[in-house]
Every structure is written in structure tokens, then in C-alpha cells.
Amino acid sequence: MKLILTRGNVLCSGVVALLISWFFAQGAIGDADSLTPAFFLILLVWAIGALLLWKSISSVKLQNTSYFKVILGNLLLWITIPIGFIFSHLFI
């Protein structure tokens, strides 16, 4: 159950991070000429969070990890999306 929860969360949050970065990188609605690649930093920050989650889960057997730590790791993965958004605004 913990493995399904973690993999499903990584997949869902990855798709959401990809959609958000594509949406903001396209620029204003109706302005198809401009592309802001700085918003793809959202994916970089999300990928760092996903790698940290993978490292913390792979270092200890997932069966021995409490549900609190699994859910906390999954929530921290979702928090990397707004952190990446704030980080990408620094480069605009």
C-alpha cells in the first residue's frame, strides 16, 4: 500500500508540475509568440524533491517506514511545486 501511495503521488504531482510549468511558460493567454523558459525551473525543483523522496525511501525499507513519514514525504513533494514557482519568479 505504501509503494502504491508513493508511486501514485510522484506520478500525479509530476503531471501537475509539468502542466503548471507549460501553462506559465506559454505566457499570456492569446500571446502565442512568447515563451518564458524560466518557468521550467518548476520541473527542476520538483525533480530535486522527487530524487530526495526516492533517496529517503530507498535507503530504508518502505515496509519499515511509518505512514506518517510516507505522507509527510508526499506532502513535501507537493510543496516543491510552489517553491519552484517562487524560484522561477526570481529569474524573470
C-alpha positions as CSV (number, residue, x, y, z in Angstrom):
1,M,0.0,0.0,0.0
2,K,2.8,2.4,0.8
3,L,4.5,1.7,-2.5
4,I,1.3,2.4,-4.5
5,L,0.7,5.6,-2.5
6,T,4.2,6.9,-3.1
7,R,4.4,6.0,-6.8
8,G,1.0,7.3,-7.5
9,N,1.8,10.6,-5.7
10,V,5.1,11.0,-7.6
11,L,3.2,10.4,-10.9
12,C,0.3,12.7,-10.1
13,S,2.5,15.5,-8.8
14,G,4.8,15.2,-11.7
15,V,2.0,15.6,-14.2
16,V,0.6,18.6,-12.3
17,A,4.1,20.2,-12.2
18,L,4.5,19.6,-15.9
19,L,1.1,21.1,-16.7
20,I,1.7,24.1,-14.5
21,S,5.2,24.8,-16.0
22,W,3.8,24.5,-19.5
23,F,0.9,26.8,-18.7
24,F,3.1,29.6,-17.3
25,A,5.8,29.2,-19.8
26,Q,3.4,29.8,-22.7
27,G,2.9,33.4,-21.4
28,A,-0.3,35.4,-21.5
29,I,-3.4,33.9,-23.0
30,G,-3.6,34.8,-26.6
31,D,0.1,35.7,-26.8
32,A,1.5,32.7,-28.6
33,D,4.7,34.4,-29.7
34,S,6.4,34.5,-26.4
35,L,7.8,31.6,-24.3
36,T,9.2,32.1,-20.8
37,P,11.6,29.2,-20.2
38,A,12.3,30.3,-16.7
39,F,9.1,28.6,-15.6
40,F,10.6,25.2,-16.4
41,L,12.6,25.7,-13.2
42,I,9.5,24.4,-11.5
43,L,10.3,21.0,-13.0
44,L,13.9,21.2,-11.8
45,V,12.8,21.9,-8.2
46,W,10.2,19.2,-8.4
47,A,12.8,16.7,-9.8
48,I,15.1,17.5,-6.9
49,G,12.3,16.9,-4.4
50,A,11.4,13.6,-6.2
51,L,15.0,12.5,-6.0
52,L,15.2,13.3,-2.3
53,L,12.0,11.4,-1.7
54,W,13.3,8.4,-3.7
55,K,16.6,8.5,-1.7
56,S,14.8,8.7,1.6
57,I,12.5,5.8,0.7
58,S,15.2,3.6,-0.9
59,S,17.6,3.9,2.0
60,V,15.1,2.4,4.4
61,K,12.8,-0.4,3.5
62,L,9.4,1.0,2.7
63,Q,7.6,-1.6,4.8
64,N,9.5,-0.4,7.9
65,T,8.6,3.3,7.3
66,S,5.6,4.7,9.2
67,Y,2.6,6.1,7.3
68,F,3.4,9.5,8.9
69,K,6.8,9.6,7.2
70,V,5.3,8.4,3.8
71,I,2.6,11.0,3.9
72,L,5.0,13.7,5.1
73,G,7.3,12.9,2.2
74,N,4.4,13.0,-0.3
75,L,3.3,16.4,1.1
76,L,6.8,17.8,0.8
77,L,6.8,16.7,-2.8
78,W,3.7,18.7,-3.5
79,I,5.2,21.7,-1.7
80,T,8.1,21.7,-4.2
81,I,5.7,22.9,-6.9
82,P,5.0,26.3,-5.3
83,I,8.6,26.6,-4.2
84,G,9.7,26.1,-7.8
85,F,7.1,28.7,-8.9
86,I,8.6,31.2,-6.4
87,F,12.1,30.3,-7.5
88,S,11.3,30.7,-11.2
89,H,9.9,34.2,-10.5
90,L,13.4,35.2,-9.3
91,F,14.8,34.8,-12.8
92,I,12.0,36.7,-14.7
